[in-house]
Amino acid sequence: MAIGWKGVFPAVTTQVREDLTLDLADTQRVVDELIRDGVTGIIALGTVGENNSLDYDEKVAVLSAIVEVVKGRVPVITGVSEYDTRRAVRYAQAAEKAGADGLMLLPPMVYVPKPDELVAHFRGVAERTALPIMLYNNPPAYRTVIDRYVLEQLVPVENIVAVKESAPDTRRFTDFRNDLGDRYVLFAGLDDVALEGLYLGAQGWVSGLTNAFPKESVELVAAFERGDHAKAIEIYRWFMPLLHLDAEHDLVQSIKLAEQVMGRGSERVLPPRYVLTGERRAEVIAMVERAAATRPTLSLPAAA
């Protein structure tokens, strides 16, 4: 499937049973419901999908299950989050065979590469797959910056086509455009600066809290795209207390708990994470319940 590279791409959760084995059927249910609620694409096995808590075979199993349930309705992009280039190439090639439509490629985990090493890592993966690639820039989480130099070196690599920008500094969207024009499609990747990213040139949003409130997320972007800025800002302000969760250290637990409160998934997470407890759990539940009770009015889709 050709990827349109615009709209709302939730970074979906990986569902697990009480014994912490993978629940592929429930993962499929969660993904299917998101598609029915109007999301534009699916990000499988991102940070929210607990990529680095899974082994290779589990990753392939989760991705294959998601591809199976999506059935080509929207593009499926999978996170490639590995310790080194060899592992990243191995998974990227497996993802291609499993039917993924694209890759979201992260810097190497643990080791912080120098700029030329980072370029070599990205190029090394891209040259060994035909899939289009979105690079994932998240300096606070991964201590690596995909800067102008790195992107300039990668301009000739044709299947590196997009950048998910998750730095909290929204000036980077403008700098990307000024420095590189439209060479790369930009996606907002941090929920609580998503609308700012759209105003500054992002064409889409890779979102965490969409898992709990997909219709509102889709309408936020749709309102922006049709020029209804009052509605976009209304939804964004309503959503903001929850969107801040995406920038916290416990974002995975918070998002999965929000899913559970909204009847969409389970709060269970894989070690070393542990479900939220005490005051933090009560705080997140109260935030989600407050949001659910004050949901903005959404536009109905036009009749077919």
C-alpha positions as CSV (number, residue, x, y, z in Angstrom):
1,M,0.0,0.0,0.0
2,A,1.2,3.5,-0.8
3,I,1.5,5.6,2.3
4,G,-0.3,9.0,2.1
5,W,1.9,10.3,5.0
6,K,-0.8,12.5,6.5
7,G,-3.5,12.4,9.1
8,V,-3.6,10.5,12.4
9,F,-1.3,7.5,13.0
10,P,-1.8,6.1,16.5
11,A,1.2,4.3,18.0
12,V,-0.9,1.3,19.1
13,T,-0.6,-0.7,22.2
14,T,0.5,-4.3,22.4
15,Q,-2.1,-6.2,24.6
16,V,-1.0,-8.8,27.1
17,R,-2.8,-11.4,29.2
18,E,-2.7,-11.6,33.0
19,D,0.3,-14.0,32.7
20,L,2.0,-11.4,30.6
21,T,2.0,-13.5,27.4
22,L,1.0,-11.7,24.2
23,D,-2.7,-11.4,23.5
24,L,-2.7,-11.1,19.7
25,A,-6.4,-11.4,19.4
26,D,-7.0,-8.5,21.7
27,T,-4.3,-6.5,20.0
28,Q,-6.2,-7.1,16.8
29,R,-9.4,-5.9,18.4
30,V,-7.9,-2.7,19.6
31,V,-6.4,-2.0,16.2
32,D,-9.6,-2.8,14.3
33,E,-11.6,-0.4,16.6
34,L,-9.1,2.4,15.9
35,I,-9.5,1.9,12.2
36,R,-13.3,1.9,12.5
37,D,-13.0,5.2,14.4
38,G,-11.3,6.8,11.4
39,V,-7.5,6.8,12.0
40,T,-5.4,7.2,8.9
41,G,-2.7,4.7,9.6
42,I,-1.3,2.4,12.3
43,I,2.1,2.5,14.0
44,A,2.9,-1.0,15.3
45,L,5.6,-1.6,17.9
46,G,6.5,2.0,18.7
47,T,7.4,3.1,22.2
48,V,3.7,2.7,23.2
49,G,3.7,-0.7,21.7
50,E,6.5,-1.7,24.1
51,N,8.9,-2.6,21.3
52,N,12.0,-3.0,23.4
53,S,10.2,-5.3,25.9
54,L,9.6,-7.9,23.1
55,D,12.0,-10.4,21.6
56,Y,12.4,-10.8,17.8
57,D,9.9,-13.5,17.4
58,E,7.3,-11.7,19.5
59,K,7.8,-8.5,17.4
60,V,7.2,-10.4,14.2
61,A,4.1,-12.1,15.7
62,V,2.6,-8.8,16.8
63,L,3.3,-7.1,13.5
64,S,1.9,-10.1,11.5
65,A,-1.3,-10.1,13.6
66,I,-1.8,-6.4,13.0
67,V,-1.2,-6.7,9.3
68,E,-3.7,-9.5,9.2
69,V,-6.5,-7.5,10.9
70,V,-5.9,-4.3,9.1
71,K,-6.4,-6.0,5.7
72,G,-5.0,-3.1,3.7
73,R,-7.6,-0.6,5.0
74,V,-4.8,1.8,6.2
75,P,-1.0,1.6,6.0
76,V,0.8,-0.2,8.7
77,I,4.2,1.2,9.8
78,T,6.3,-0.7,12.3
79,G,8.9,0.6,14.7
80,V,12.5,-0.5,14.2
81,S,14.1,-0.1,17.6
82,E,17.2,-2.2,18.0
83,Y,20.6,-2.1,19.6
84,D,22.6,-2.2,16.4
85,T,22.4,-2.0,12.7
86,R,22.5,-5.8,12.1
87,R,19.5,-6.4,14.3
88,A,17.7,-3.4,12.8
89,V,18.2,-4.8,9.3
90,R,17.1,-8.2,10.3
91,Y,13.8,-6.9,11.7
92,A,13.2,-4.5,8.9
93,Q,13.5,-7.3,6.4
94,A,11.2,-9.5,8.4
95,A,8.7,-6.6,8.6
96,E,8.8,-6.3,4.8
97,K,8.0,-10.0,4.5
98,A,5.2,-9.8,7.1
99,G,3.5,-7.2,5.0
100,A,4.3,-3.9,6.7
101,D,3.9,-0.8,4.5
102,G,6.7,1.2,6.0
103,L,9.2,1.5,8.8
104,M,9.6,4.0,11.7
105,L,13.3,3.8,12.2
106,L,14.9,4.8,15.6
107,P,18.5,5.5,16.4
108,P,20.4,2.6,18.0
109,M,19.3,1.9,21.5
110,V,21.7,2.3,24.5
111,Y,24.8,3.5,22.5
112,V,24.7,7.1,21.6
113,P,26.1,7.4,18.1
114,K,28.2,10.2,16.6
115,P,26.5,12.0,13.7
116,D,28.3,9.9,11.0
117,E,27.5,6.7,12.9
118,L,23.9,7.7,13.0
119,V,23.9,8.4,9.3
120,A,25.5,5.0,8.6
121,H,22.9,3.3,10.8
122,F,20.0,4.8,9.0
123,R,21.5,4.3,5.5
124,G,22.5,0.7,6.4
125,V,18.9,-0.2,7.1
126,A,17.4,1.8,4.2
127,E,19.7,0.2,1.7
128,R,18.5,-3.3,2.7
129,T,14.7,-2.8,2.4
130,A,12.4,-1.4,-0.2
131,L,10.0,0.0,2.4
132,P,9.6,3.7,2.9
133,I,11.1,5.0,6.1
134,M,10.1,7.6,8.7
135,L,13.0,8.5,11.0
136,Y,12.1,9.1,14.6
137,N,13.7,12.0,16.4
138,N,13.2,12.1,20.2
139,P,16.2,13.5,21.9
140,P,14.8,13.5,25.4
141,A,14.1,9.8,25.3
142,Y,17.0,8.5,23.2
143,R,19.7,11.1,23.8
144,T,20.4,11.3,20.1
145,V,19.5,14.2,17.8
146,I,18.7,13.8,14.2
147,D,19.9,17.2,13.2
148,R,20.4,19.1,9.9
149,Y,23.7,17.5,9.2
150,V,22.3,14.0,9.5
151,L,19.3,14.8,7.3
152,E,21.5,16.4,4.7
153,Q,23.6,13.3,4.4
154,L,20.5,11.2,3.9
155,V,19.0,13.3,1.1
156,P,20.2,10.9,-1.6
157,V,18.6,7.9,0.2
158,E,15.3,7.8,-1.6
159,N,13.3,5.6,0.7
160,I,13.9,7.7,3.7
161,V,10.9,10.0,3.2
162,A,9.6,11.3,6.5
163,V,10.7,12.5,10.0
164,K,8.6,12.1,13.2
165,E,9.6,15.1,15.3
166,S,9.2,14.4,19.0
167,A,11.4,17.1,20.4
168,P,9.5,19.6,22.6
169,D,11.1,22.5,20.8
170,T,8.6,23.3,18.0
171,R,11.1,25.7,16.3
172,R,12.6,22.6,14.8
173,F,9.6,22.3,12.3
174,T,10.4,25.7,10.9
175,D,14.2,24.9,10.8
176,F,13.5,21.7,8.9
177,R,11.5,23.6,6.3
178,N,14.1,26.4,6.0
179,D,17.0,24.0,5.8
180,L,15.6,21.2,3.7
181,G,12.5,22.4,2.0
182,D,10.0,19.7,1.3
183,R,12.5,16.8,1.0
184,Y,11.1,15.1,4.1
185,V,7.5,14.8,5.2
186,L,7.2,16.0,8.8
187,F,5.0,14.4,11.4
188,A,4.3,15.8,14.9
189,G,5.3,13.1,17.3
190,L,4.8,14.6,20.8
191,D,1.1,14.8,21.7
192,D,1.2,18.1,23.6
193,V,2.7,20.1,20.8
194,A,0.9,18.3,18.0
195,L,-1.3,21.2,16.9
196,E,1.7,23.6,16.9
197,G,3.5,21.1,14.7
198,L,0.6,21.1,12.2
199,Y,0.6,24.8,12.0
200,L,4.3,24.8,11.4
201,G,4.3,22.3,8.5
202,A,3.7,18.8,9.9
203,Q,1.4,16.8,7.6
204,G,0.4,14.3,10.2
205,W,0.4,13.2,13.8
206,V,1.9,10.1,15.4
207,S,-0.1,10.0,18.6
208,G,-0.3,8.1,21.8
209,L,-3.5,9.4,23.4
210,T,-5.4,8.7,20.2
211,N,-5.6,5.1,21.6
212,A,-8.1,6.4,24.2
213,F,-9.9,9.1,22.2
214,P,-9.5,8.3,18.5
215,K,-12.6,10.2,17.2
216,E,-11.5,13.4,18.9
217,S,-7.9,13.0,17.5
218,V,-9.2,12.5,14.0
219,E,-11.5,15.5,14.3
220,L,-8.8,17.7,15.6
221,V,-6.6,17.1,12.5
222,A,-9.6,17.2,10.2
223,A,-10.7,20.6,11.6
224,F,-7.2,22.0,11.1
225,E,-7.1,20.7,7.6
226,R,-10.5,22.2,6.6
227,G,-9.5,25.5,8.2
228,D,-11.9,25.3,11.2
229,H,-9.2,26.6,13.5
230,A,-11.7,27.4,16.3
231,K,-12.8,23.8,16.5
232,A,-9.2,22.5,16.3
233,I,-8.2,24.7,19.2
234,E,-11.3,23.8,21.2
235,I,-10.5,20.1,20.9
236,Y,-6.8,20.7,21.6
237,R,-7.5,22.6,24.8
238,W,-10.0,20.0,26.0
239,F,-7.4,17.2,25.2
240,M,-4.3,18.9,26.6
241,P,-4.3,17.6,30.2
242,L,-4.2,14.1,28.7
243,L,-1.8,15.0,25.9
244,H,0.7,16.0,28.6
245,L,0.9,12.3,29.6
246,D,2.7,11.5,26.3
247,A,5.7,13.6,27.5
248,E,6.0,11.8,30.9
249,H,8.3,8.9,31.8
250,D,5.4,6.6,32.4
251,L,3.6,7.4,29.2
252,V,3.1,3.7,28.2
253,Q,1.4,2.9,31.6
254,S,-0.7,6.1,31.4
255,I,-1.9,5.5,27.9
256,K,-2.8,1.9,28.5
257,L,-4.6,2.8,31.7
258,A,-6.5,5.5,29.7
259,E,-7.4,2.8,27.2
260,Q,-8.8,0.6,30.0
261,V,-10.8,3.4,31.5
262,M,-12.4,4.0,28.0
263,G,-13.1,0.3,27.6
264,R,-10.7,-0.1,24.7
265,G,-7.8,-2.2,26.1
266,S,-6.0,-3.4,29.2
267,E,-3.6,-1.5,31.5
268,R,-1.3,-4.5,31.7
269,V,2.3,-3.8,30.7
270,L,5.5,-5.8,30.3
271,P,8.4,-5.7,32.7
272,P,10.4,-3.7,33.6
273,R,7.3,-1.4,33.5
274,Y,4.6,-1.9,36.1
275,V,1.1,-0.7,36.1
276,L,0.4,2.6,37.8
277,T,-0.5,2.5,41.5
278,G,-1.5,4.8,44.2
279,E,-1.9,8.6,43.7
280,R,-0.5,8.5,40.1
281,R,-3.1,5.8,39.0
282,A,-5.9,7.7,40.7
283,E,-4.8,11.0,39.0
284,V,-4.7,9.5,35.5
285,I,-8.1,7.8,36.0
286,A,-9.6,11.1,37.2
287,M,-8.1,12.9,34.2
288,V,-9.5,10.4,31.7
289,E,-13.0,10.3,33.4
290,R,-13.0,14.1,33.3
291,A,-12.2,14.2,29.6
292,A,-14.8,11.6,28.9
293,A,-17.4,13.6,30.7
294,T,-16.6,16.8,28.9
295,R,-16.0,15.6,25.3
296,P,-16.4,18.2,22.7
297,T,-19.1,18.0,20.0
298,L,-17.7,16.5,16.8
299,S,-18.8,17.1,13.3
300,L,-20.6,14.2,11.7
301,P,-19.1,12.7,8.6
302,A,-20.7,13.6,5.3
303,A,-23.2,11.1,3.9
304,A,-21.7,8.8,1.3
